[in-house]
Amino acid sequence: MKSATCNFDDNFVIGAGGFGNVYKGHMDNSATTVVIKHLNPSSNQGVREFQTEIELLSKLRHLHLVLLIGYCNDNREMILVYDYMAHGTLCDHLYKSKKPPLPWKQRLKICIGTTKGLHYLNTGLIDAGHNHVSTMVKGSFGYFDPEYYKRQQLTEKSDVYSFGMVLFEVLCARPAIILDLPEEQVNLVKWARHCYKNGTLDQIVDPNIREEIAPECLKKFGELGYSYLRKNGFKRSGINNVLWGLEFALQLQEEAEMRDQCGGGGGGLLPAELASLSIPPLHGESTTNDDENVLRSTANSDKLKNRTLLSKIMNPTGR
């Protein structure tokens, strides 16, 4: 590991976290590039977290999860070695670098792939009969599920909450917390929820993709993100429904683009078109109102899905 990072030279650091520094390393005579997480002796995380990460990640093999290649536990040195993702993080492509902005449909597909990875984690690693994992609160500020913070219990719904945060991060191309913004905009979760309730979600969309998003797709995407961020975990969708919802949002986008190509309109996001969608003002956390809105939205989605499928049967197209 020392050889791969030139004795953990700072020039090889590509990130840092609660565990310690993260290095880019070269192994097998520079033929293989890896990511190396090196435990910081002063870190709050230690042997228990190190062993847990190895036990869990060594079981994982999935297209949408970073692969754990190996580890080192020698002479108090604790190191984790991962496959290197050459294209960087999603944040790099959204707001942390000068990379070209990701197209809207590509962002949607990235979210769908992430959901598949989360589904695999939740169905493959949680033992039958256990609906949560007890743990001390750890994670990135701004992504915490409020219930996890209070109860110190991780559940599938905790992941759903954090993923809802990521959805708005993808939509708005900004981090979870920006301290130098006006108070109401500092926390993206609160700001996005406020804008959704007031029907002004289009105003916080990343300007680079605003003209690409079909109004009906934005409405569905905002509805999904808002529902995943409910304070009451019981009211959030399960991972299976999260995947279905995003795939349906992608279908809405592709249908709109198809109509646009055929000269039927339905292209980018226009304020007048968005207003006509009548995004439901989900004020408060009332069980009755929320359930009615969810049922109404689901019914409308099913009608549109059925209509789309019928259209494809009557007018089949190659894929």
Backbone bond lengths (Angstrom), bond angles and torsions (degrees), N, CA, C in turn:
res aa  C-N    CA-C-N  psi(-1)  N-CA   C-N-CA  omega(-1)  CA-C   N-CA-C  phi
1 M - - - 1.461 - - 1.531 110.86 -
2 K 1.334 115.47 -37.13 1.464 118.69 176.98 1.518 110.73 -63.92
3 S 1.319 115.76 -42.29 1.461 120.14 179.53 1.525 111.02 -63.63
4 A 1.324 117.30 -38.64 1.469 121.76 -176.95 1.518 112.29 -68.07
5 T 1.351 116.54 -23.55 1.470 120.49 -176.46 1.518 113.17 -120.38
6 C 1.341 116.57 16.39 1.472 120.78 -176.00 1.535 110.50 51.73
7 N 1.334 113.83 53.53 1.464 121.65 179.59 1.528 111.79 60.95
8 F 1.324 115.76 43.72 1.466 123.28 178.51 1.532 111.48 55.00
9 D 1.299 113.60 50.07 1.471 121.33 178.49 1.527 109.58 -67.60
10 D 1.335 116.47 139.02 1.463 121.17 -179.32 1.527 112.40 -61.05
11 N 1.313 117.02 -24.24 1.466 120.14 178.86 1.528 112.15 -66.96
12 F 1.324 116.77 -15.71 1.463 121.11 -179.41 1.538 112.33 -96.64
13 V 1.339 116.66 -2.58 1.467 120.72 -179.38 1.523 109.96 -71.40
14 I 1.338 116.04 128.86 1.465 120.49 178.38 1.530 111.54 -120.26
15 G 1.332 116.20 1.76 1.459 119.81 178.61 1.511 110.67 176.52
16 A 1.337 114.80 176.83 1.461 120.28 178.68 1.516 108.74 -154.43
17 G 1.321 116.20 153.65 1.462 121.39 179.45 1.505 110.20 -153.16
18 G 1.351 115.30 -169.13 1.451 119.51 -179.36 1.513 112.46 -62.35
19 F 1.329 116.67 -27.21 1.468 121.22 -179.24 1.524 111.01 -75.30
20 G 1.314 117.30 -37.50 1.458 121.94 -177.52 1.515 110.72 148.96
21 N 1.319 116.84 -163.36 1.463 121.27 179.89 1.521 112.03 -72.04
22 V 1.311 114.68 150.58 1.463 122.00 176.52 1.529 107.66 -116.61
23 Y 1.319 115.50 126.07 1.464 121.30 -174.87 1.530 111.43 -114.61
24 K 1.313 115.01 151.46 1.454 121.46 167.49 1.526 107.06 -94.61
25 G 1.311 115.70 124.44 1.454 119.45 -176.68 1.508 113.01 -125.60
26 H 1.339 115.71 161.55 1.472 121.29 -179.47 1.526 108.70 -126.28
27 M 1.335 115.27 126.14 1.459 121.09 -178.45 1.521 110.02 -125.11
28 D 1.336 116.05 173.74 1.470 122.41 179.46 1.519 111.77 53.13
29 N 1.340 114.75 52.21 1.473 120.77 -179.00 1.521 111.35 56.92
30 S 1.341 115.18 43.71 1.476 123.25 177.94 1.518 114.10 69.04
31 A 1.336 116.62 9.28 1.470 119.23 179.75 1.521 111.99 -78.28
32 T 1.335 117.44 -23.56 1.460 121.68 -177.38 1.521 110.03 -122.75
33 T 1.321 116.16 127.19 1.460 121.43 176.39 1.523 108.86 -101.12
34 V 1.327 116.41 132.43 1.465 121.28 -176.51 1.523 110.48 -132.51
35 V 1.317 115.21 167.33 1.467 122.25 172.17 1.521 107.49 -110.13
36 I 1.319 116.43 131.57 1.455 122.07 -175.58 1.527 110.06 -121.77
37 K 1.342 115.70 117.64 1.464 121.36 176.10 1.523 107.97 -97.33
38 H 1.326 116.18 120.44 1.462 122.02 -174.88 1.526 109.31 -111.19
39 L 1.326 117.31 118.53 1.456 120.69 -177.51 1.519 111.12 -63.19
40 N 1.317 115.39 127.96 1.452 122.04 174.28 1.530 108.38 -82.63
41 P 1.337 118.19 123.49 1.474 120.73 -177.61 1.526 113.09 -55.41
42 S 1.345 117.01 -28.10 1.462 120.09 -179.48 1.526 112.48 -89.88
43 S 1.333 116.87 4.01 1.460 120.92 -179.01 1.521 111.09 -68.63
44 N 1.338 115.52 149.44 1.464 120.57 175.78 1.526 111.55 -71.73
45 Q 1.328 115.49 -19.29 1.452 120.35 177.64 1.530 108.34 -90.62
46 G 1.314 116.97 146.40 1.453 118.95 -175.11 1.501 113.17 -146.59
47 V 1.334 115.03 -141.41 1.455 121.82 -172.54 1.523 111.89 -59.48
48 R 1.328 117.20 -43.45 1.460 120.21 -176.89 1.529 111.08 -62.38
49 E 1.336 116.55 -47.31 1.455 119.87 179.78 1.526 111.58 -64.70
50 F 1.343 115.74 -37.39 1.456 121.45 179.13 1.530 110.29 -61.58
51 Q 1.327 115.70 -48.47 1.468 120.00 -179.47 1.523 111.77 -66.27
52 T 1.328 116.54 -39.03 1.465 120.12 179.05 1.517 110.88 -62.72
53 E 1.322 116.23 -42.92 1.461 119.88 -179.19 1.524 111.05 -63.16
54 I 1.327 116.71 -40.13 1.468 120.48 178.69 1.528 110.51 -65.86
55 E 1.331 116.12 -46.36 1.463 120.26 -177.88 1.528 112.03 -61.35
56 L 1.321 116.06 -40.21 1.455 119.80 -178.47 1.528 112.24 -77.54
57 L 1.328 115.57 -51.06 1.461 119.26 -173.08 1.522 113.22 -70.89
58 S 1.331 117.26 -25.52 1.463 119.27 178.74 1.521 111.72 -67.53
59 K 1.343 117.05 -17.41 1.471 121.41 179.24 1.527 112.28 -88.60
60 L 1.319 117.00 -9.19 1.462 120.43 -171.16 1.521 113.11 -90.58
61 R 1.295 115.53 131.96 1.460 121.82 171.79 1.518 106.26 -146.15
62 H 1.324 115.78 99.46 1.469 119.30 -176.60 1.515 109.26 -150.98
63 L 1.308 115.58 143.76 1.462 122.14 -177.46 1.520 112.45 -55.74
64 H 1.329 116.98 -34.57 1.459 120.99 -173.20 1.527 113.64 -102.55
65 L 1.327 117.07 18.83 1.459 121.34 176.27 1.522 109.67 -127.03
66 V 1.330 115.65 140.43 1.461 120.51 178.71 1.523 109.30 -67.45
67 L 1.318 116.38 135.14 1.461 122.53 -174.63 1.526 111.81 -84.11
68 L 1.350 116.02 130.25 1.465 121.27 171.23 1.522 108.00 -81.67
69 I 1.336 117.04 117.70 1.460 121.70 -177.83 1.523 111.75 -85.19
70 G 1.320 116.35 -40.38 1.453 119.61 -178.63 1.513 111.18 -178.20
71 Y 1.335 115.60 -174.09 1.469 119.73 -179.47 1.522 109.16 -151.87
72 C 1.332 114.81 165.71 1.457 122.03 177.05 1.522 108.04 -131.88
73 N 1.324 116.30 129.83 1.467 121.46 176.74 1.518 106.84 -137.29
74 D 1.324 115.54 82.81 1.459 120.58 -170.87 1.526 110.25 -141.97
75 N 1.322 116.69 126.72 1.461 121.79 175.87 1.531 110.85 53.84
76 R 1.351 116.04 47.35 1.460 124.44 178.79 1.533 113.23 67.31
77 E 1.294 117.12 8.66 1.462 120.72 174.81 1.526 108.70 -93.55
78 M 1.325 116.50 120.62 1.466 121.25 179.25 1.529 108.95 -117.49
79 I 1.328 114.97 117.90 1.460 121.07 -172.93 1.521 109.78 -136.30
80 L 1.322 116.02 139.53 1.465 122.64 174.74 1.525 108.50 -116.22
81 V 1.328 115.91 138.04 1.467 121.00 -177.03 1.532 109.26 -120.45
82 Y 1.328 116.20 125.34 1.458 122.31 -177.01 1.528 111.41 -121.32
83 D 1.311 113.85 161.21 1.450 120.75 171.03 1.529 108.81 -62.35
84 Y 1.316 116.98 142.64 1.461 121.53 -178.01 1.519 110.94 -90.20
85 M 1.326 115.90 128.23 1.466 121.55 177.86 1.526 108.60 -94.80
86 A 1.311 115.90 102.22 1.464 121.15 -170.33 1.523 114.00 -63.89
87 H 1.317 117.73 -26.40 1.466 119.95 -176.03 1.523 113.47 -87.86
88 G 1.332 116.92 2.01 1.449 119.41 176.65 1.518 112.85 82.10
89 T 1.323 115.53 -169.29 1.454 121.48 -177.24 1.524 110.84 -89.88
90 L 1.326 115.31 165.70 1.456 120.19 175.77 1.526 110.34 -61.19
91 C 1.331 116.25 -39.03 1.472 120.27 178.92 1.521 111.37 -58.85
92 D 1.338 116.50 -36.64 1.468 120.31 178.85 1.515 111.21 -58.24
93 H 1.318 116.36 -34.29 1.464 120.73 -177.00 1.525 112.93 -90.52
94 L 1.328 116.03 -9.98 1.460 119.19 -179.40 1.521 112.89 -99.67
95 Y 1.349 116.78 -46.18 1.465 117.39 -174.56 1.524 115.00 -156.51
96 K 1.322 119.30 -4.66 1.463 119.88 -175.52 1.517 114.20 -94.79
97 S 1.297 118.07 -0.39 1.462 120.33 -179.66 1.521 108.60 -151.12
98 K 1.310 115.51 -177.86 1.467 120.83 -179.87 1.529 111.77 -99.34
99 K 1.314 115.99 24.14 1.460 119.78 177.06 1.532 109.88 -64.88
100 P 1.327 117.79 151.86 1.473 120.28 177.84 1.523 110.31 -57.96
101 P 1.332 118.55 141.93 1.470 120.41 -179.28 1.517 111.95 -63.05
102 L 1.304 116.07 141.27 1.461 120.85 178.53 1.523 109.89 -72.34
103 P 1.346 118.46 136.22 1.468 120.71 174.47 1.522 110.48 -61.38
104 W 1.313 116.72 155.20 1.451 121.13 -176.71 1.525 112.32 -59.81
105 K 1.327 118.13 -46.19 1.459 119.52 -177.91 1.518 111.45 -64.02
106 Q 1.320 117.32 -33.95 1.459 119.27 177.63 1.526 110.65 -66.80
107 R 1.323 116.45 -37.25 1.457 120.32 176.83 1.529 110.27 -63.25
108 L 1.319 116.17 -42.50 1.455 120.35 178.00 1.524 111.10 -59.88
109 K 1.322 116.72 -44.56 1.460 120.65 -178.08 1.531 111.13 -67.47
110 I 1.326 117.27 -33.99 1.466 120.90 175.60 1.526 109.87 -63.94
111 C 1.326 116.66 -42.66 1.462 120.80 178.39 1.528 110.97 -62.77
112 I 1.320 116.86 -40.21 1.460 121.08 178.87 1.531 110.38 -64.04
113 G 1.329 116.63 -43.82 1.463 120.11 177.88 1.516 111.84 -62.40
114 T 1.327 116.41 -40.16 1.464 120.38 177.78 1.523 111.19 -62.55
115 T 1.331 115.95 -40.06 1.464 120.31 178.89 1.524 111.02 -62.04
116 K 1.320 116.67 -39.07 1.463 120.09 178.67 1.525 110.52 -63.62
117 G 1.328 116.46 -38.64 1.459 120.09 176.51 1.526 111.44 -64.74
118 L 1.343 116.79 -42.61 1.463 120.83 178.61 1.531 110.94 -64.05
119 H 1.325 115.66 -39.91 1.462 119.69 178.85 1.524 110.44 -61.71
120 Y 1.318 116.23 -42.55 1.467 120.88 178.29 1.525 110.89 -62.13
121 L 1.334 116.50 -42.94 1.463 120.27 -179.89 1.525 111.31 -62.45
122 N 1.316 116.36 -44.20 1.461 120.32 -174.87 1.521 113.00 -74.80
123 T 1.324 117.69 -30.75 1.465 119.88 -179.03 1.520 111.87 -92.04
124 G 1.337 117.47 -23.52 1.456 120.20 -174.73 1.503 115.13 -96.29
125 L 1.349 118.00 -20.32 1.458 119.77 -172.73 1.529 114.29 -114.55
126 I 1.328 117.34 -17.26 1.474 118.71 179.13 1.506 109.08 -91.13
127 D 1.318 116.58 122.76 1.461 121.16 -177.41 1.517 111.21 -63.92
128 A 1.322 115.48 147.30 1.456 120.71 176.78 1.524 109.48 -59.97
129 G 1.330 115.41 137.65 1.447 120.37 179.83 1.521 113.10 91.92
130 H 1.333 118.21 -6.70 1.454 121.81 177.63 1.526 108.08 -115.94
131 N 1.331 116.07 125.54 1.458 118.69 -179.21 1.518 112.79 -107.70
132 H 1.352 116.52 5.41 1.458 118.67 175.97 1.534 109.43 -158.35
133 V 1.330 114.34 165.46 1.462 121.54 174.11 1.514 107.39 -124.10
134 S 1.335 117.61 125.59 1.457 121.85 179.62 1.526 109.23 -82.82
135 T 1.314 116.36 133.64 1.458 120.54 -177.70 1.521 109.63 -160.47
136 M 1.312 116.75 154.79 1.461 119.94 171.88 1.519 108.81 -67.11
137 V 1.334 115.75 148.83 1.462 120.44 -175.96 1.521 110.14 -68.65
138 K 1.317 115.88 118.90 1.461 122.63 176.22 1.518 107.87 -143.26
139 G 1.307 116.79 148.08 1.456 119.77 179.02 1.518 110.62 149.41
140 S 1.317 115.86 -174.24 1.461 121.99 -177.57 1.523 110.18 -90.99
141 F 1.318 116.14 130.12 1.457 121.17 -179.36 1.519 110.03 -61.37
142 G 1.312 115.78 135.14 1.456 121.16 -177.90 1.511 112.78 104.33
143 Y 1.338 116.32 -17.67 1.470 121.16 -179.14 1.531 112.06 -110.12
144 F 1.341 116.65 -1.95 1.467 120.72 -176.48 1.522 112.04 -65.41
145 D 1.304 115.62 133.49 1.455 121.51 166.71 1.533 107.03 -72.06
146 P 1.341 119.42 124.65 1.468 120.76 -179.29 1.521 112.51 -54.21
147 E 1.334 117.99 -35.82 1.462 120.40 -179.88 1.532 111.59 -70.14
148 Y 1.329 117.07 -34.44 1.469 120.59 176.58 1.522 110.11 -65.65
149 Y 1.316 115.59 -39.33 1.464 120.35 -179.67 1.528 110.59 -63.42
150 K 1.329 116.48 -36.66 1.464 120.50 -178.08 1.526 112.45 -80.40
151 R 1.332 116.20 -42.97 1.465 120.45 -170.38 1.527 114.19 -101.59
152 Q 1.334 116.92 -13.85 1.461 121.93 -177.33 1.524 111.02 57.05
153 Q 1.327 115.56 39.32 1.451 121.79 177.20 1.531 109.33 -127.48
154 L 1.329 115.08 121.56 1.464 120.20 178.38 1.522 109.51 -89.13
155 T 1.313 116.60 130.82 1.454 121.74 177.14 1.525 109.03 -131.89
156 E 1.309 115.66 174.88 1.462 120.40 174.44 1.526 110.07 -57.61
157 K 1.321 116.96 -36.75 1.463 121.17 -178.45 1.532 111.73 -69.82
158 S 1.347 117.39 -22.09 1.469 120.33 174.13 1.520 109.75 -66.11
159 D 1.331 115.95 -42.35 1.459 120.57 177.19 1.522 111.05 -64.73
160 V 1.330 116.21 -37.68 1.464 120.33 179.79 1.525 110.00 -62.33
161 Y 1.323 117.13 -42.76 1.471 120.48 178.55 1.532 111.08 -61.00
162 S 1.324 116.05 -50.41 1.465 119.72 -179.25 1.521 111.14 -61.13
163 F 1.325 115.97 -36.96 1.462 119.76 179.71 1.526 110.87 -69.05
164 G 1.340 117.34 -34.05 1.460 119.79 174.65 1.520 110.99 -59.40
165 M 1.327 116.11 -38.79 1.463 121.16 175.66 1.525 110.24 -60.85
166 V 1.333 116.65 -43.60 1.467 121.03 -179.89 1.530 110.88 -63.28
167 L 1.323 117.67 -37.47 1.461 120.48 179.81 1.524 111.25 -59.05
168 F 1.326 116.95 -44.55 1.460 119.35 179.12 1.527 111.27 -72.51
169 E 1.308 116.69 -28.99 1.465 121.11 173.94 1.524 109.61 -62.39
170 V 1.316 116.66 -41.93 1.456 122.79 178.72 1.527 110.90 -67.99
171 L 1.320 116.45 -41.03 1.458 121.40 -178.00 1.522 112.33 -69.36
172 C 1.330 116.30 -39.20 1.466 120.93 -172.61 1.530 113.93 -101.09
173 A 1.342 116.80 -10.82 1.473 121.73 -179.75 1.526 111.49 54.46
174 R 1.318 115.78 52.79 1.470 121.70 176.23 1.522 108.64 -150.25
175 P 1.340 117.69 155.19 1.463 120.35 -179.97 1.521 112.28 -72.97
176 A 1.320 115.03 170.95 1.463 120.82 -177.22 1.519 112.29 -63.20
177 I 1.326 117.04 -37.07 1.459 122.01 -177.49 1.524 110.01 -129.49
178 I 1.331 116.89 128.30 1.464 122.39 172.10 1.523 106.75 -130.02
179 L 1.315 117.12 105.46 1.457 122.02 -169.85 1.522 114.36 -69.05
180 D 1.335 118.22 -27.38 1.468 119.20 -175.09 1.530 113.50 -91.59
181 L 1.313 118.22 14.66 1.455 122.09 175.12 1.524 109.88 -90.25
182 P 1.339 118.53 165.45 1.466 119.82 172.57 1.519 110.32 -53.48
183 E 1.326 116.22 150.18 1.464 121.55 -171.08 1.527 113.71 -51.14
184 E 1.336 117.06 -41.78 1.458 119.59 -175.68 1.522 112.63 -72.28
185 Q 1.361 117.20 -12.92 1.455 120.85 -177.30 1.525 113.46 -106.98
186 V 1.322 117.75 -4.60 1.465 121.67 -176.10 1.519 111.50 -58.01
187 N 1.321 116.40 -50.67 1.464 122.56 -178.16 1.527 109.06 -93.98
188 L 1.335 117.14 116.68 1.463 121.04 -175.72 1.520 112.05 -62.23
189 V 1.330 117.60 -36.57 1.462 120.16 179.31 1.530 110.60 -58.06
190 K 1.332 116.25 -51.53 1.465 120.32 -178.43 1.530 111.07 -65.11
191 W 1.316 116.38 -40.24 1.466 120.51 -177.77 1.531 110.66 -67.88
192 A 1.317 116.89 -43.84 1.461 120.42 -179.64 1.528 110.99 -66.45
193 R 1.327 116.81 -41.01 1.463 120.27 177.67 1.523 110.49 -61.92
194 H 1.321 116.29 -42.16 1.465 121.23 178.91 1.527 110.88 -61.85
195 C 1.322 116.52 -46.28 1.466 120.37 -178.32 1.527 111.34 -66.96
196 Y 1.324 116.55 -37.66 1.465 118.82 178.62 1.523 110.70 -64.21
197 K 1.325 116.59 -46.15 1.467 120.54 -179.36 1.523 111.82 -60.13
198 N 1.336 115.97 -34.85 1.460 120.31 -176.14 1.525 113.79 -93.86
199 G 1.330 116.84 6.68 1.451 120.31 177.75 1.515 114.58 68.78
200 T 1.329 117.59 25.76 1.468 121.41 -178.45 1.527 111.28 -117.47
201 L 1.315 117.20 25.87 1.460 120.40 -177.51 1.521 111.57 -60.42
202 D 1.333 116.81 -32.43 1.465 120.22 -179.18 1.524 112.29 -61.42
203 Q 1.339 117.63 -22.87 1.457 121.10 -176.62 1.524 113.43 -77.44
204 I 1.336 117.83 -15.08 1.470 119.65 -179.96 1.528 111.76 -111.01
205 V 1.331 117.53 7.01 1.457 121.41 176.65 1.526 109.57 -67.90
206 D 1.317 116.69 142.34 1.459 122.02 175.26 1.535 109.19 -51.39
207 P 1.334 118.83 120.77 1.471 121.16 -178.25 1.531 113.18 -56.86
208 N 1.325 117.12 -25.89 1.464 120.41 -178.63 1.526 113.12 -67.39
209 I 1.329 116.98 -21.00 1.465 119.61 -176.84 1.524 112.94 -121.57
210 R 1.330 116.97 1.86 1.464 119.95 -174.07 1.521 112.93 -56.99
211 E 1.307 116.80 -38.14 1.470 119.89 -178.21 1.523 113.01 -79.87
212 E 1.333 117.29 -7.27 1.464 120.30 -178.61 1.519 112.55 -91.68
213 I 1.317 117.39 -24.12 1.465 120.68 -170.25 1.524 111.23 -83.65
214 A 1.317 115.38 124.41 1.464 120.02 173.73 1.525 108.62 -68.99
215 P 1.325 118.75 139.09 1.471 121.02 -177.64 1.514 113.52 -54.28
216 E 1.347 117.16 -42.51 1.454 118.93 -178.57 1.526 111.77 -67.75
217 C 1.338 116.98 -30.64 1.467 120.84 177.09 1.518 110.14 -70.37
218 L 1.332 117.51 -42.40 1.456 120.80 178.21 1.517 110.64 -62.00
219 K 1.336 116.03 -42.26 1.459 119.58 179.68 1.524 110.52 -59.48
220 K 1.340 116.79 -46.72 1.457 121.07 -179.35 1.524 111.11 -65.37
221 F 1.319 116.74 -43.78 1.459 121.55 -178.53 1.523 110.55 -62.59
222 G 1.337 116.41 -44.42 1.461 120.28 178.00 1.510 112.17 -64.16
223 E 1.316 116.34 -40.51 1.468 121.71 177.45 1.526 110.88 -60.07
224 L 1.344 115.65 -43.07 1.463 120.11 179.63 1.525 110.55 -64.59
225 G 1.332 116.26 -50.93 1.458 120.11 -178.47 1.514 111.86 -58.06
226 Y 1.328 116.38 -43.02 1.460 120.38 -179.90 1.529 110.77 -64.21
227 S 1.313 116.77 -43.25 1.471 119.69 -177.14 1.526 111.59 -67.69
228 Y 1.331 117.75 -29.93 1.464 120.18 179.17 1.530 111.39 -73.80
229 L 1.327 116.85 -21.45 1.467 121.20 -176.46 1.523 112.82 -96.43
230 R 1.304 117.61 15.38 1.462 119.93 176.99 1.533 109.61 -61.27
231 K 1.315 115.93 139.75 1.463 120.42 -179.05 1.525 111.25 -65.88
232 N 1.309 116.30 -33.71 1.456 121.62 178.22 1.524 109.14 -87.89
233 G 1.342 116.54 111.79 1.457 120.38 -176.09 1.510 113.36 -60.40
234 F 1.339 117.39 -28.75 1.460 121.08 -179.49 1.527 111.43 -61.25
235 K 1.338 116.67 -28.28 1.463 120.91 -176.99 1.529 113.04 -86.07
236 R 1.328 116.63 -8.25 1.469 119.28 179.68 1.527 111.11 -80.83
237 S 1.316 115.88 153.67 1.459 121.03 177.03 1.523 110.50 -68.22
238 G 1.332 116.20 157.64 1.452 121.10 170.25 1.518 109.48 -80.53
239 I 1.325 116.84 166.73 1.461 120.86 -177.51 1.525 111.93 -58.47
240 N 1.324 117.61 -38.17 1.469 120.29 178.93 1.518 111.35 -58.52
241 N 1.343 116.61 -44.81 1.454 120.81 -179.60 1.522 111.89 -70.18
242 V 1.338 116.53 -30.32 1.465 120.01 175.95 1.526 109.62 -60.84
243 L 1.325 115.81 -45.62 1.465 120.34 -179.94 1.521 110.86 -62.85
244 W 1.331 116.71 -45.71 1.458 120.06 179.68 1.524 111.01 -60.94
245 G 1.339 116.19 -42.57 1.456 120.10 -177.98 1.510 112.72 -61.52
246 L 1.326 117.02 -43.35 1.467 120.48 -179.58 1.526 111.57 -69.56
247 E 1.313 116.91 -38.28 1.468 119.32 177.30 1.521 110.38 -64.83
248 F 1.332 116.62 -34.91 1.451 119.93 177.41 1.527 110.61 -69.33
249 A 1.344 117.36 -38.60 1.464 120.73 176.50 1.526 110.49 -60.94
250 L 1.336 116.48 -40.13 1.465 120.39 177.11 1.525 110.46 -64.65
251 Q 1.317 116.52 -39.82 1.458 120.40 178.37 1.526 110.75 -62.15
252 L 1.334 116.93 -41.35 1.462 121.04 177.68 1.528 110.81 -61.32
253 Q 1.327 116.28 -41.37 1.468 120.55 179.16 1.523 110.93 -63.90
254 E 1.326 116.66 -45.20 1.464 120.18 -177.92 1.525 111.68 -68.27
255 E 1.332 117.19 -36.05 1.456 120.26 176.65 1.521 110.72 -64.22
256 A 1.330 116.98 -41.31 1.463 121.14 178.76 1.526 111.00 -64.48
257 E 1.326 116.42 -40.65 1.462 119.76 178.86 1.521 111.24 -66.24
258 M 1.331 116.14 -36.71 1.454 120.26 178.01 1.530 110.87 -64.65
259 R 1.332 116.46 -42.66 1.463 119.68 177.28 1.516 110.97 -62.80
260 D 1.334 115.36 -38.86 1.457 119.87 -179.79 1.523 111.18 -64.73
261 Q 1.329 116.67 -41.04 1.463 121.23 178.96 1.524 111.72 -66.20
262 C 1.341 114.95 -29.63 1.470 119.73 179.63 1.521 112.38 -87.36
263 G 1.332 115.93 4.74 1.457 119.65 177.40 1.509 113.95 84.85
264 G 1.348 116.35 15.26 1.452 119.01 -177.46 1.502 114.55 -98.61
265 G 1.335 117.63 8.28 1.461 120.38 -179.08 1.510 111.53 78.12
266 G 1.317 115.67 -169.41 1.470 121.20 177.24 1.507 112.76 90.77
267 G 1.340 117.50 28.88 1.450 120.99 -177.86 1.508 113.86 -81.56
268 G 1.338 116.12 -113.89 1.450 120.74 -173.24 1.517 113.81 -73.96
269 L 1.315 114.82 -176.17 1.446 121.85 -174.98 1.520 110.24 -85.48
270 L 1.329 116.87 118.37 1.450 122.36 176.66 1.524 108.95 -116.18
271 P 1.348 118.81 131.94 1.460 120.89 -176.84 1.522 113.22 -53.09
272 A 1.323 117.54 -41.59 1.468 120.22 -178.85 1.520 110.92 -63.47
273 E 1.342 116.17 -40.53 1.460 120.04 179.41 1.521 109.91 -66.53
274 L 1.336 116.28 -39.55 1.461 119.78 -179.29 1.513 110.46 -63.81
275 A 1.327 116.98 -41.51 1.456 120.58 -179.26 1.513 111.09 -61.53
276 S 1.341 116.24 -34.93 1.458 120.09 -178.02 1.521 112.43 -70.55
277 L 1.344 116.64 -13.12 1.457 119.52 -179.47 1.523 112.15 -78.26
278 S 1.345 116.49 -16.29 1.465 121.49 177.10 1.531 111.68 52.76
279 I 1.327 116.23 62.99 1.457 120.32 176.37 1.522 108.96 -59.66
280 P 1.337 118.86 125.98 1.466 121.27 -174.10 1.522 111.85 -65.72
281 P 1.343 117.69 130.73 1.468 121.40 178.97 1.522 109.94 -78.63
282 L 1.339 116.94 92.60 1.462 120.59 -175.87 1.524 110.43 -83.93
283 H 1.294 116.99 70.39 1.465 120.46 -178.63 1.520 110.34 -73.00
284 G 1.340 115.41 140.63 1.464 120.50 177.71 1.515 112.28 70.36
285 E 1.318 115.51 -170.11 1.460 121.94 179.67 1.527 110.18 -123.81
286 S 1.335 116.12 34.00 1.463 120.73 -179.37 1.518 110.31 -62.62
287 T 1.336 116.81 128.19 1.465 121.05 -179.74 1.510 111.11 -59.89
288 T 1.331 116.88 -44.32 1.459 120.74 -177.23 1.510 111.22 -63.36
289 N 1.333 116.83 -51.77 1.464 119.70 -177.86 1.513 111.63 -63.12
290 D 1.342 117.15 -43.32 1.459 120.46 -178.85 1.515 110.72 -62.68
291 D 1.341 116.84 -46.01 1.447 119.81 -178.99 1.519 111.07 -62.90
292 E 1.347 116.46 -39.40 1.460 119.15 179.46 1.515 110.56 -63.85
293 N 1.338 116.78 -41.86 1.458 119.87 179.92 1.514 111.68 -66.25
294 V 1.343 116.72 -41.06 1.458 120.30 178.86 1.519 110.39 -63.49
295 L 1.347 116.27 -44.66 1.456 119.84 179.70 1.526 110.96 -63.27
296 R 1.348 115.51 -42.22 1.459 119.24 179.75 1.519 110.65 -63.63
297 S 1.351 115.93 -44.47 1.457 119.73 179.89 1.518 111.40 -63.75
298 T 1.347 116.85 -43.08 1.456 120.71 -179.81 1.521 111.36 -62.74
299 A 1.335 115.26 -41.03 1.464 119.13 179.62 1.514 110.71 -63.13
300 N 1.344 116.16 -43.54 1.463 119.57 179.07 1.517 111.15 -64.76
301 S 1.332 116.32 -39.51 1.460 120.20 179.33 1.515 110.90 -64.11
302 D 1.345 116.43 -42.20 1.460 120.02 179.44 1.511 111.31 -63.18
303 K 1.359 116.40 -39.64 1.460 119.64 178.88 1.523 110.30 -62.34
304 L 1.349 115.95 -45.37 1.450 119.52 -179.46 1.511 111.13 -65.98
305 K 1.350 116.88 -39.29 1.462 120.26 179.83 1.520 110.23 -63.57
306 N 1.345 116.61 -44.69 1.460 120.44 179.54 1.515 111.46 -62.95
307 R 1.346 115.79 -40.17 1.454 119.83 179.60 1.525 110.75 -64.39
308 T 1.343 115.49 -39.92 1.462 119.99 179.59 1.521 110.96 -65.32
309 L 1.355 116.28 -44.78 1.458 119.45 179.67 1.523 111.37 -62.86
310 L 1.344 117.00 -39.94 1.454 120.92 178.61 1.521 110.13 -63.69
311 S 1.344 116.26 -39.86 1.455 120.26 178.90 1.515 110.90 -61.84
312 K 1.333 116.63 -39.57 1.465 120.13 -178.65 1.524 111.46 -70.05
313 I 1.351 115.84 -33.24 1.464 118.85 177.93 1.527 110.76 -67.10
314 M 1.337 115.40 -41.13 1.458 120.36 -176.97 1.531 111.61 -78.87
315 N 1.344 115.74 -28.53 1.467 120.26 -179.51 1.526 108.40 -130.27
316 P 1.323 117.91 71.87 1.465 120.40 -174.18 1.521 111.67 -65.90
317 T 1.320 115.41 142.69 1.458 121.31 176.34 1.510 108.85 -130.49
318 G 1.323 116.48 148.32 1.468 121.33 178.80 1.512 111.28 -72.03
319 R 1.328 115.67 153.12 1.456 120.16 178.99 1.522 108.83 -125.81
